[in-house]
Amino acid sequence: MAYPHSCSIVVPVYNSQECLPDLIRAVQEVLPGLVAEYELILVNDGSPDDSWDVVCNLAREHDWIHGIQLMRNYGQHNALLCGVRAAKYEVIVTMDDDLQHPPQEIHKLLEKLGEGYDVVYGSPKRLPHAWWRNLFSAYTKRVLSYVMGIRTVREIGAFRAFRTELRRAFANYQSPSVILDVLLSWGTNRFAVVYVDQAPRKQGHSNYNFSKLFAQAMLILTGFSTAPLRFTSMVGFGFTLFGMLILLYVIGVYFTAGSIPGFPFLASIIALFSGTQLFALGILGEYLARMFERTMDRPPYMIQTTTLSSHPTEDEKGEYLSQAVT
């Protein structure tokens, strides 16, 4: 199986000072046997620990390692977008910093990519989380695949390989709401999945709890799809028909029994329709919030410094920022 000539690995870093050296050693053992040229881009996403110091030390020891320090915590996908825009080789591999994605499995992604696909996901053979987390993750992935228009591929995850040329499809994207997988779907529909081994987490615990997973699902739906608006319209039309049936029922009761149902019936109908209206307003509010965020022209990330030089000048910072955004 022919591998690509070069590869960039992008890793968002957050609270990973202890496991980064192990990650570097594992990557260094694998990549020379797969590609002729490679680089590792570590994007520190506002880690409160000493991760950035570790990144700087690793970059000084290895010329194929580059570090990017963001000004604050922007989120995993925002940090990935920053690293993707800074990559220089023909294929990009993204993976987590906790060694749950073993570098030894990268070859499976590259082999599948060589079959003519543009994006390949590495899905774990066995899900590592609690049942409720796995269930909600599966739901989020189904929503994501629906929004991306690739319903045949539902094993979407952070361990992925794709062709660098796809970033041209979102070169001008400027919004604080980022879902990298949706952006990739703007450039291709050739997606594939391979099953890989997933190692136990080396340090800490997952930052994705129920509320964050729910917020991400809402971002996917209301930030990149009009499906909720259409669903709200269908619900409104359905309840309009329901209201007409109730009206016919009340008229029928009036002419047959000589009276109409009392307060409990009326109160239940008011509560039902009020809840529906509030639900519709909530959906509209989500879309207004997304529009408000985009009109503020907030960038998806801001770079504080990089390891391209130990003390970059203002001109060097400006040049790198321009490359990262465009």
N, C-alpha and C positions, 0 to 999 in steps of 0.2 A: 504494500500500500504506500503510495507516494504522499509524503508529508509536505506542507508548505515550506518555502525557503526560510521564512522568518516569522517570528511570533512575538507579540507584546502581551504580557500578563498584567492585568490591572486588578489591584486588591485595595478595597476600602479598609482603612485601619481605624479601629476604635477600641481603646483600652486593651491593647495587645502587646504590651511591652515584653511579656514573658515568652509568648509563643512565636514572635517574629523571627528570631534566630533559627528556630527549628523549621519554620516555613522556608526560609532562604536555603538552608541545607538541602531540604527535600527538592526544591525547585532546581537547585544547581546540579543535583544528581540526575535529574530526568531530562531537562531541556537540551543539553548538548547532544544527546542521542537522537533527538527528534528534529531539530531545525538547525540551520547553519548560523543564523543570527537571532538573537533574542534580547529582550529587556524586561525588567520588572518595574512597574510603576506603583508605588505605595502612596496612596492618597490618605493623609491623616485628617479625619473628619472631626476636628475639634476634640480630640481625646483629652480628658482631664489628667491622665497619668503621664508617664514619661515616654510614650510611644514615639513622639517626634524625635527625641534624642536618640532613641534606638534606630530609627529610620536614617537619621543623619550619619550615625556611626557605620551602619551597613552600607550606605552609599559611598562613604569614604573608602571602605574596604573593597567594594566591588564596583567596577565602572559600568556594569550592566544594570545597576539598580538606580532608580531615580525616585526622589521623594517630593511630594507636593503637600504643603501645609495650608489647609483652608483656614479662613479667619474665624470660623465658629463651626458648630455642628449643623450641617445642612440636611443630613439624611443619607442613607446608603446609596440610593439611586442618583442623587445629586453628585455624590463623590465619584460614583462610577462614570457619570457623564463627563466629569472633569478629566478623569484618567483616560477615557476613550478618546477625547479630543486631543490629548497630549501624546497618544501612541503614534509610533512612526512605522510599524511593520505591517505586513499584509494581512495578518490574522490576529485577532484579539481574543484572549481568553480571560474571562472574569471569574473570580473565586473569592471565597471568604477568607478571613485572616486567622481563623481558629483551627485550621488544619482538618476541618470536617470534610473538605474537598481534597482528597489526597492528590498531590501532583502526579503520582504514578498512574492516575486514570486519565490524564490529559490526552494521551495517545488515542484513546477511544473517540474523543471528540474530534480530533484532527482527522482520524481515519474516516469517520462519517462525513465530515466536511468535504473530504476528497471525492465523495460519491456524487457531488454536484449540488449539495445543499448550501445555503447561505448562513443559516443559524442552526446550531446543534446544542441541545440541552443535555446535561448530565444529570439524570434522575436517580436518586438513591434506590437500591433494590429493596430496602426496608426503611420505612419512615421512622425517625428516631424519637419523635416527641410523644406526648400524651395523646390519648384518643381524641379529646376535644380539639386539641391543636391541629392534629392531622386532618380532622374532619373540616375544620374551618379553613385550613390551608387548601384543601381540595376544592372547597367552594370558591375561594378567592381565585384559584388557578382556572377554574371553569369560567368565572366571570372575565378574567383576563384574556383567556383564549377566545371568548365570544367577542370582546372588544377588538382584539387583534385580527379577527376574521380567520383564525386558524383552528377551528373547532376540533380538527383531527389530532391536534397536539395539545395535550392538557397537562403534561408533566413539565411545567415551566418552573425554573428555579434560578438561583444565583450562580450556579456552575454552568457556564455557557461558553461556546466558541462561535465567532462570527467573522465575516470578512470585513476588513476595515473600511472598504469603500462604501459600506452601508451608511456610515455616518454623514455622508453627503445629503442624505434624505432629511436630516434634522440639523444641518449645519447652522441654520439661523434660528433655532429654537431658543427662546428666552422666556422662561417661566419658572417660578419656584416649585411648581408641581411637576415632578419628573417620575415617569415610569419607563425605564430603559427599554423594556420588552415592547411596549407600545411604539416607541420611537423606531425600533428596529423593524417593526411590521410596516412602517411607512415606506420602506425601501425594498421589501421582498415578501413573498409568501412561501418560500421554500424553507420550511422548518422541519427539524427532525429531532428525535430523542434517542439516546443510548442510556443503558442502565449501568450504573457505576457503584462501586463500594463506597460507603460513607463511614469515616472514622469518628470515634467519639470526640466531643469537644475537648480541646486541650486546656482551655482557660475560661473561667466565667460561665455565664449562662446567656441564653438568647434574649435579645432586647425586644423581640416581638411578642407582646402579650395580646390578650383578647382585644383590648381597646385599640392597639396599634394595627392589628390585622383588620379590624372593622373599619378603621379610618382609611387604610390603604384600599380596601374594597370600595369604599365610597368615593375615594379619589379616582379609582379606575373607572367607575361608572359615570360619575358626574363631571370628571375632568377630560375624558376622552371618548365619551359616548353620549348619544341622545336617547338611549333606550329608556332611562327613567322618565323622561318627559313624555315619550310615547306611551309608556305604561300608565302614567298619570292620566293622560287623555282617555285611554281605554277604560280606566277605573271610573273617571267622570262620566263617560258615556254609559257605562253599565249601570251606575247608580241613577242616572237620568231615567233609564228604562225601568229601573226598580221603583223609582218615585212615581212614574206613570201607572205602574201596576198597583201601587198602594192607593193612588187616587181612584182608580177604577174599583178597588176593593171597598174603599170608604163610601163611594157613591152607591155601590151595590148594597152595602149594609144599610145605608140610609133609606133606600127605597123598599127593602125587604123587611127590615126589623124596625124601621121608624126612628132609629137613633144611630149615632156614630160612636166608635170606641172612645173611652175616656182618657184621662191624663196619663196613665202608665204607657198606653200605646203611643200617644203624642210625644212623651218624653223620650222614649226609646228611639223613635224615628229622628228626633232632633239630635240626640247624642250620636246616632249612626252617621248622619250627614255632616255633623260638625267635625267628627273625627276624620271623615274623608277629606273635608276641606282643609283641615290642618295638615294632613298628610301631603296633600298637593302643594300647600304653601311651603312645607318643609323641603320638598324636592326643588321647587323654584328657588328657595333660599340657598340651597347648595350650589345651584348654577350661578346665582348672583354672586355668591362668595368667590367662586372660581373666576368669574369675570372681573370682580374687584381686584383679586390678587394679580391678574394679568395686566390690568390697566395701571397698576402701581409701578409696572416696569421693574420689578425686583429681579435681580439676576438669580439663576439657579445655584450659583456658588460664587465666592470671591477667594482668590488665591492670596495668601499672606506672603509666602516665600517658597522657594524650591531649593533643591540640592544641586541644581545645574552649576552653581558656583557657591562658594562658602559665604560670600557677602555680595549678593547681586546688587547691581546699581539700579537706580530708578528706571533707566532706559531698558535694562535687561528684564526687569519686572514687567514693564509695559509691553515689551515684545512678546514675552511668554504669555501674558494675559491675552494679547491679541490672538496668538496662535490657539490658545485654549478655547476662546469664544467662537472663532471662525473655523 
